[in-house]
């Protein structure tokens, strides 16, 4: 648990704008020392000067960049307690029949690889601290259909399932992995669309709304929680339905696995 962030060391990817920048300011105001990792180094440096943090250029598609960002946190501040894996890109495709492969690979690389590489890079540092928190920015599109942006939904659904699958074994080590699933947020990712939302009367979240939920997850999030943020509502963990098991399976029987997952308790079997 991190009820007080004073002295904590945090890393925020995609930290120079939008939700990431709002989270950097809130973490810093709460007493944390923050490393701001972003592809836009100039913007990251400007924000670092504002909050007294440290900036690093980071392309989250490159696992070495994530490792360098974590190494900088340890070198500058002596360790790492929180990693907010927030870097992301959005956007639909003009024609599904003519899929832009470069845009597709960029979206998968940033939204999926960025989380996987970020977790991989942060784990050794968190273990050296005896535990900590990992928060991945997913989306409501990872929980509900998003026909206008199916590739974006694919990437965010992958983040949700990665978090749910990785959280139990990491929790045994004192590392809490959670996901944030906001609805529409007024950030640069909605460029060109904000006025249309305002004109339609559809409310938007602010970056500060989502950042506050991210910081709360870092402080005390339940491992594996995927927390929904919607305008006018309190952030709420999504209640996933159980998946029916094979007919007639005995209570507590689990399928064999290659690697034991400690501390997860007996399986819940749903019968017809």
DRENDRENBA-532477 format. One record per residue (C-alpha): residue in three letters; chain; x, y, z. Coordinates in steps of 0.25 Angstrom, whole numbers. Layout:
BEGIN
<resn->ALA; chain->A; X->X; Y->Y; Z->Z>
...
END
This chain:
BEGIN
<resn->UNK; chain->A; X->0; Y->0; Z->0>
<resn->UNK; chain->A; X->5; Y->14; Z->-3>
<resn->UNK; chain->A; X->-5; Y->23; Z->6>
<resn->UNK; chain->A; X->5; Y->34; Z->6>
<resn->UNK; chain->A; X->14; Y->37; Z->-7>
<resn->UNK; chain->A; X->24; Y->45; Z->0>
<resn->UNK; chain->A; X->38; Y->40; Z->-4>
<resn->UNK; chain->A; X->32; Y->30; Z->-14>
<resn->UNK; chain->A; X->39; Y->29; Z->-28>
<resn->UNK; chain->A; X->29; Y->28; Z->-39>
<resn->UNK; chain->A; X->31; Y->26; Z->-54>
<resn->UNK; chain->A; X->20; Y->31; Z->-64>
<resn->UNK; chain->A; X->21; Y->27; Z->-79>
<resn->UNK; chain->A; X->14; Y->36; Z->-88>
<resn->UNK; chain->A; X->16; Y->46; Z->-77>
<resn->UNK; chain->A; X->18; Y->59; Z->-85>
<resn->UNK; chain->A; X->3; Y->61; Z->-89>
<resn->UNK; chain->A; X->-11; Y->58; Z->-86>
<resn->UNK; chain->A; X->-14; Y->47; Z->-75>
<resn->UNK; chain->A; X->1; Y->45; Z->-73>
<resn->UNK; chain->A; X->4; Y->60; Z->-70>
<resn->UNK; chain->A; X->-8; Y->61; Z->-61>
<resn->UNK; chain->A; X->-3; Y->49; Z->-53>
<resn->UNK; chain->A; X->11; Y->54; Z->-53>
<resn->UNK; chain->A; X->6; Y->67; Z->-46>
<resn->UNK; chain->A; X->-3; Y->59; Z->-36>
<resn->UNK; chain->A; X->8; Y->49; Z->-32>
<resn->UNK; chain->A; X->18; Y->61; Z->-30>
<resn->UNK; chain->A; X->8; Y->69; Z->-22>
<resn->UNK; chain->A; X->6; Y->56; Z->-14>
<resn->UNK; chain->A; X->21; Y->56; Z->-10>
<resn->UNK; chain->A; X->26; Y->46; Z->-21>
<resn->UNK; chain->A; X->39; Y->48; Z->-29>
<resn->UNK; chain->A; X->35; Y->46; Z->-44>
<resn->UNK; chain->A; X->42; Y->41; Z->-56>
<resn->UNK; chain->A; X->35; Y->46; Z->-68>
<resn->UNK; chain->A; X->37; Y->37; Z->-80>
<resn->UNK; chain->A; X->32; Y->42; Z->-94>
<resn->UNK; chain->A; X->35; Y->41; Z->-109>
<resn->UNK; chain->A; X->34; Y->57; Z->-108>
<resn->UNK; chain->A; X->47; Y->60; Z->-100>
<resn->UNK; chain->A; X->45; Y->75; Z->-100>
<resn->UNK; chain->A; X->31; Y->74; Z->-94>
<resn->UNK; chain->A; X->36; Y->64; Z->-84>
<resn->UNK; chain->A; X->47; Y->73; Z->-80>
<resn->UNK; chain->A; X->38; Y->85; Z->-79>
<resn->UNK; chain->A; X->29; Y->78; Z->-70>
<resn->UNK; chain->A; X->41; Y->72; Z->-62>
<resn->UNK; chain->A; X->45; Y->86; Z->-59>
<resn->UNK; chain->A; X->31; Y->90; Z->-55>
<resn->UNK; chain->A; X->30; Y->79; Z->-44>
<resn->UNK; chain->A; X->45; Y->76; Z->-41>
<resn->UNK; chain->A; X->45; Y->63; Z->-47>
<resn->UNK; chain->A; X->54; Y->56; Z->-58>
<resn->UNK; chain->A; X->51; Y->54; Z->-72>
<resn->UNK; chain->A; X->56; Y->43; Z->-82>
<resn->UNK; chain->A; X->52; Y->41; Z->-97>
<resn->UNK; chain->A; X->45; Y->28; Z->-98>
<resn->UNK; chain->A; X->39; Y->20; Z->-109>
<resn->UNK; chain->A; X->31; Y->9; Z->-102>
<resn->UNK; chain->A; X->32; Y->0; Z->-114>
<resn->UNK; chain->A; X->46; Y->-2; Z->-111>
<resn->UNK; chain->A; X->49; Y->-10; Z->-99>
<resn->UNK; chain->A; X->63; Y->-4; Z->-97>
<resn->UNK; chain->A; X->56; Y->10; Z->-96>
<resn->UNK; chain->A; X->47; Y->5; Z->-84>
<resn->UNK; chain->A; X->59; Y->-2; Z->-78>
<resn->UNK; chain->A; X->67; Y->12; Z->-79>
<resn->UNK; chain->A; X->55; Y->19; Z->-73>
<resn->UNK; chain->A; X->55; Y->10; Z->-61>
<resn->UNK; chain->A; X->70; Y->10; Z->-59>
<resn->UNK; chain->A; X->69; Y->26; Z->-59>
<resn->UNK; chain->A; X->59; Y->25; Z->-47>
<resn->UNK; chain->A; X->68; Y->16; Z->-39>
<resn->UNK; chain->A; X->80; Y->25; Z->-43>
<resn->UNK; chain->A; X->74; Y->38; Z->-40>
<resn->UNK; chain->A; X->65; Y->34; Z->-28>
<resn->UNK; chain->A; X->70; Y->21; Z->-23>
<resn->UNK; chain->A; X->59; Y->12; Z->-27>
<resn->UNK; chain->A; X->45; Y->10; Z->-33>
<resn->UNK; chain->A; X->32; Y->9; Z->-26>
<resn->UNK; chain->A; X->21; Y->12; Z->-36>
<resn->UNK; chain->A; X->20; Y->11; Z->-51>
<resn->UNK; chain->A; X->9; Y->17; Z->-59>
<resn->UNK; chain->A; X->9; Y->11; Z->-72>
<resn->UNK; chain->A; X->1; Y->21; Z->-79>
<resn->UNK; chain->A; X->7; Y->23; Z->-93>
<resn->UNK; chain->A; X->-4; Y->21; Z->-104>
<resn->UNK; chain->A; X->-9; Y->24; Z->-118>
<resn->UNK; chain->A; X->-23; Y->24; Z->-123>
<resn->UNK; chain->A; X->-30; Y->26; Z->-137>
<resn->UNK; chain->A; X->-39; Y->18; Z->-146>
<resn->UNK; chain->A; X->-36; Y->14; Z->-160>
<resn->UNK; chain->A; X->-42; Y->21; Z->-172>
<resn->UNK; chain->A; X->-45; Y->7; Z->-179>
<resn->UNK; chain->A; X->-44; Y->-6; Z->-173>
<resn->UNK; chain->A; X->-42; Y->-12; Z->-187>
<resn->UNK; chain->A; X->-29; Y->-4; Z->-188>
<resn->UNK; chain->A; X->-22; Y->-6; Z->-175>
<resn->UNK; chain->A; X->-11; Y->3; Z->-172>
<resn->UNK; chain->A; X->0; Y->-7; Z->-167>
<resn->UNK; chain->A; X->9; Y->4; Z->-162>
<resn->UNK; chain->A; X->-2; Y->10; Z->-154>
<resn->UNK; chain->A; X->-7; Y->-3; Z->-149>
<resn->UNK; chain->A; X->7; Y->-7; Z->-144>
<resn->UNK; chain->A; X->9; Y->6; Z->-138>
<resn->UNK; chain->A; X->-4; Y->4; Z->-130>
<resn->UNK; chain->A; X->0; Y->-10; Z->-126>
<resn->UNK; chain->A; X->14; Y->-6; Z->-122>
<resn->UNK; chain->A; X->11; Y->6; Z->-114>
<resn->UNK; chain->A; X->-2; Y->1; Z->-107>
<resn->UNK; chain->A; X->2; Y->-14; Z->-105>
<resn->UNK; chain->A; X->17; Y->-15; Z->-106>
<resn->UNK; chain->A; X->18; Y->-2; Z->-98>
<resn->UNK; chain->A; X->11; Y->-9; Z->-86>
<resn->UNK; chain->A; X->18; Y->-22; Z->-87>
<resn->UNK; chain->A; X->32; Y->-16; Z->-88>
<resn->UNK; chain->A; X->29; Y->-6; Z->-77>
<resn->UNK; chain->A; X->25; Y->-17; Z->-67>
<resn->UNK; chain->A; X->37; Y->-26; Z->-71>
<resn->UNK; chain->A; X->46; Y->-14; Z->-69>
<resn->UNK; chain->A; X->40; Y->-9; Z->-56>
<resn->UNK; chain->A; X->39; Y->-23; Z->-49>
<resn->UNK; chain->A; X->54; Y->-24; Z->-45>
<resn->UNK; chain->A; X->54; Y->-10; Z->-39>
<resn->UNK; chain->A; X->41; Y->-13; Z->-31>
<resn->UNK; chain->A; X->46; Y->-26; Z->-26>
<resn->UNK; chain->A; X->58; Y->-18; Z->-21>
<resn->UNK; chain->A; X->49; Y->-9; Z->-13>
<resn->UNK; chain->A; X->41; Y->-21; Z->-7>
<resn->UNK; chain->A; X->28; Y->-18; Z->-15>
<resn->UNK; chain->A; X->21; Y->-6; Z->-22>
<resn->UNK; chain->A; X->10; Y->-3; Z->-32>
<resn->UNK; chain->A; X->8; Y->-4; Z->-47>
<resn->UNK; chain->A; X->-4; Y->3; Z->-53>
<resn->UNK; chain->A; X->-6; Y->1; Z->-68>
<resn->UNK; chain->A; X->-15; Y->11; Z->-76>
<resn->UNK; chain->A; X->-25; Y->2; Z->-83>
<resn->UNK; chain->A; X->-39; Y->8; Z->-88>
<resn->UNK; chain->A; X->-54; Y->5; Z->-87>
<resn->UNK; chain->A; X->-51; Y->0; Z->-102>
<resn->UNK; chain->A; X->-44; Y->-12; Z->-95>
<resn->UNK; chain->A; X->-57; Y->-16; Z->-88>
<resn->UNK; chain->A; X->-68; Y->-12; Z->-98>
<resn->UNK; chain->A; X->-69; Y->-13; Z->-113>
<resn->UNK; chain->A; X->-63; Y->-1; Z->-121>
<resn->UNK; chain->A; X->-68; Y->-3; Z->-135>
<resn->UNK; chain->A; X->-62; Y->11; Z->-140>
<resn->UNK; chain->A; X->-48; Y->7; Z->-135>
<resn->UNK; chain->A; X->-47; Y->-8; Z->-135>
<resn->UNK; chain->A; X->-31; Y->-9; Z->-135>
<resn->UNK; chain->A; X->-31; Y->1; Z->-123>
<resn->UNK; chain->A; X->-41; Y->-8; Z->-116>
<resn->UNK; chain->A; X->-32; Y->-20; Z->-119>
<resn->UNK; chain->A; X->-20; Y->-14; Z->-112>
<resn->UNK; chain->A; X->-28; Y->-9; Z->-100>
<resn->UNK; chain->A; X->-34; Y->-23; Z->-98>
<resn->UNK; chain->A; X->-21; Y->-29; Z->-99>
<resn->UNK; chain->A; X->-16; Y->-20; Z->-88>
<resn->UNK; chain->A; X->-28; Y->-23; Z->-79>
<resn->UNK; chain->A; X->-26; Y->-38; Z->-80>
<resn->UNK; chain->A; X->-11; Y->-37; Z->-78>
<resn->UNK; chain->A; X->-13; Y->-29; Z->-65>
<resn->UNK; chain->A; X->-23; Y->-39; Z->-60>
<resn->UNK; chain->A; X->-14; Y->-51; Z->-64>
<resn->UNK; chain->A; X->-1; Y->-45; Z->-58>
<resn->UNK; chain->A; X->-7; Y->-39; Z->-45>
<resn->UNK; chain->A; X->-9; Y->-52; Z->-37>
<resn->UNK; chain->A; X->6; Y->-57; Z->-37>
<resn->UNK; chain->A; X->11; Y->-43; Z->-36>
<resn->UNK; chain->A; X->2; Y->-40; Z->-24>
<resn->UNK; chain->A; X->9; Y->-51; Z->-16>
<resn->UNK; chain->A; X->22; Y->-43; Z->-18>
<resn->UNK; chain->A; X->15; Y->-30; Z->-12>
<resn->UNK; chain->A; X->14; Y->-24; Z->-26>
<resn->UNK; chain->A; X->0; Y->-19; Z->-30>
<resn->UNK; chain->A; X->-3; Y->-19; Z->-45>
<resn->UNK; chain->A; X->-16; Y->-12; Z->-49>
<resn->UNK; chain->A; X->-23; Y->-5; Z->-61>
<resn->UNK; chain->A; X->-30; Y->8; Z->-63>
<resn->UNK; chain->A; X->-42; Y->7; Z->-73>
<resn->UNK; chain->A; X->-46; Y->22; Z->-76>
<resn->UNK; chain->A; X->-57; Y->26; Z->-85>
<resn->UNK; chain->A; X->-55; Y->37; Z->-94>
<resn->UNK; chain->A; X->-45; Y->47; Z->-89>
<resn->UNK; chain->A; X->-42; Y->61; Z->-94>
<resn->UNK; chain->A; X->-28; Y->59; Z->-98>
<resn->UNK; chain->A; X->-19; Y->61; Z->-110>
<resn->UNK; chain->A; X->-24; Y->47; Z->-114>
<resn->UNK; chain->A; X->-38; Y->52; Z->-117>
<resn->UNK; chain->A; X->-32; Y->63; Z->-126>
<resn->UNK; chain->A; X->-42; Y->68; Z->-136>
<resn->UNK; chain->A; X->-54; Y->61; Z->-128>
<resn->UNK; chain->A; X->-55; Y->70; Z->-116>
<resn->UNK; chain->A; X->-64; Y->80; Z->-122>
<resn->UNK; chain->A; X->-73; Y->70; Z->-127>
<resn->UNK; chain->A; X->-75; Y->64; Z->-113>
<resn->UNK; chain->A; X->-78; Y->77; Z->-107>
<resn->UNK; chain->A; X->-88; Y->80; Z->-118>
<resn->UNK; chain->A; X->-95; Y->67; Z->-116>
<resn->UNK; chain->A; X->-96; Y->69; Z->-101>
<resn->UNK; chain->A; X->-88; Y->56; Z->-98>
<resn->UNK; chain->A; X->-79; Y->58; Z->-86>
<resn->UNK; chain->A; X->-64; Y->56; Z->-86>
<resn->UNK; chain->A; X->-55; Y->52; Z->-75>
<resn->UNK; chain->A; X->-43; Y->62; Z->-72>
<resn->UNK; chain->A; X->-29; Y->57; Z->-71>
<resn->UNK; chain->A; X->-29; Y->61; Z->-56>
<resn->UNK; chain->A; X->-41; Y->52; Z->-54>
<resn->UNK; chain->A; X->-34; Y->40; Z->-60>
<resn->UNK; chain->A; X->-20; Y->43; Z->-54>
<resn->UNK; chain->A; X->-27; Y->44; Z->-40>
<resn->UNK; chain->A; X->-32; Y->30; Z->-42>
<resn->UNK; chain->A; X->-18; Y->25; Z->-46>
<resn->UNK; chain->A; X->-12; Y->31; Z->-34>
<resn->UNK; chain->A; X->-22; Y->24; Z->-25>
<resn->UNK; chain->A; X->-19; Y->11; Z->-32>
<resn->UNK; chain->A; X->-5; Y->13; Z->-29>
<resn->UNK; chain->A; X->-7; Y->15; Z->-15>
<resn->UNK; chain->A; X->-17; Y->4; Z->-12>
<resn->UNK; chain->A; X->-22; Y->-3; Z->-24>
<resn->UNK; chain->A; X->-27; Y->-17; Z->-23>
<resn->UNK; chain->A; X->-18; Y->-26; Z->-31>
<resn->UNK; chain->A; X->-24; Y->-29; Z->-44>
<resn->UNK; chain->A; X->-35; Y->-19; Z->-43>
<resn->UNK; chain->A; X->-39; Y->-12; Z->-56>
<resn->UNK; chain->A; X->-45; Y->1; Z->-52>
<resn->UNK; chain->A; X->-55; Y->8; Z->-60>
<resn->UNK; chain->A; X->-56; Y->24; Z->-61>
<resn->UNK; chain->A; X->-68; Y->31; Z->-66>
<resn->UNK; chain->A; X->-72; Y->45; Z->-65>
<resn->UNK; chain->A; X->-81; Y->48; Z->-52>
<resn->UNK; chain->A; X->-78; Y->34; Z->-47>
<resn->UNK; chain->A; X->-68; Y->29; Z->-36>
<resn->UNK; chain->A; X->-57; Y->20; Z->-42>
<resn->UNK; chain->A; X->-62; Y->6; Z->-40>
<resn->UNK; chain->A; X->-55; Y->-8; Z->-42>
<resn->UNK; chain->A; X->-62; Y->-15; Z->-54>
<resn->UNK; chain->A; X->-69; Y->-28; Z->-49>
<resn->UNK; chain->A; X->-65; Y->-39; Z->-59>
<resn->UNK; chain->A; X->-74; Y->-51; Z->-60>
<resn->UNK; chain->A; X->-70; Y->-65; Z->-57>
<resn->UNK; chain->A; X->-67; Y->-74; Z->-69>
<resn->UNK; chain->A; X->-74; Y->-87; Z->-69>
<resn->UNK; chain->A; X->-65; Y->-99; Z->-66>
<resn->UNK; chain->A; X->-66; Y->-113; Z->-72>
<resn->UNK; chain->A; X->-79; Y->-120; Z->-69>
<resn->UNK; chain->A; X->-78; Y->-129; Z->-56>
<resn->UNK; chain->A; X->-65; Y->-123; Z->-52>
<resn->UNK; chain->A; X->-62; Y->-124; Z->-37>
<resn->UNK; chain->A; X->-61; Y->-112; Z->-28>
<resn->UNK; chain->A; X->-47; Y->-106; Z->-27>
<resn->UNK; chain->A; X->-41; Y->-115; Z->-39>
<resn->UNK; chain->A; X->-32; Y->-107; Z->-48>
<resn->UNK; chain->A; X->-26; Y->-110; Z->-61>
<resn->UNK; chain->A; X->-11; Y->-113; Z->-61>
<resn->UNK; chain->A; X->-2; Y->-102; Z->-64>
<resn->UNK; chain->A; X->13; Y->-101; Z->-68>
<resn->UNK; chain->A; X->16; Y->-91; Z->-57>
<resn->UNK; chain->A; X->9; Y->-92; Z->-43>
<resn->UNK; chain->A; X->2; Y->-79; Z->-39>
<resn->UNK; chain->A; X->3; Y->-78; Z->-24>
<resn->UNK; chain->A; X->-7; Y->-71; Z->-15>
<resn->UNK; chain->A; X->-19; Y->-71; Z->-25>
<resn->UNK; chain->A; X->-28; Y->-80; Z->-16>
<resn->UNK; chain->A; X->-38; Y->-90; Z->-22>
<resn->UNK; chain->A; X->-44; Y->-89; Z->-35>
<resn->UNK; chain->A; X->-58; Y->-84; Z->-36>
<resn->UNK; chain->A; X->-66; Y->-94; Z->-45>
<resn->UNK; chain->A; X->-79; Y->-89; Z->-51>
<resn->UNK; chain->A; X->-89; Y->-101; Z->-53>
<resn->UNK; chain->A; X->-101; Y->-102; Z->-62>
END
